[in-house]
């Protein structure tokens, strides 16, 4: 698992989802935004590159 996608209950007006990176076995609780296709997110600690497609897959599955 590299990304976690958590969604709010759909019964609120501002329901949305949030992405979090799992770095070296720990969920980092600083929310990530979906990066542009030209500039993937690179974790400074583990060095993994997360591209736009990774975020969409995480959204479909709940986590990747």
Secondary structure, DSSP 4 states (H G I P E B T S, - for coil): --EEEEE--TTSTT--EEEEEEETTEEEEEEEPPPPTTS-EE-TTT--EE-HHHHHHHHHHSB-
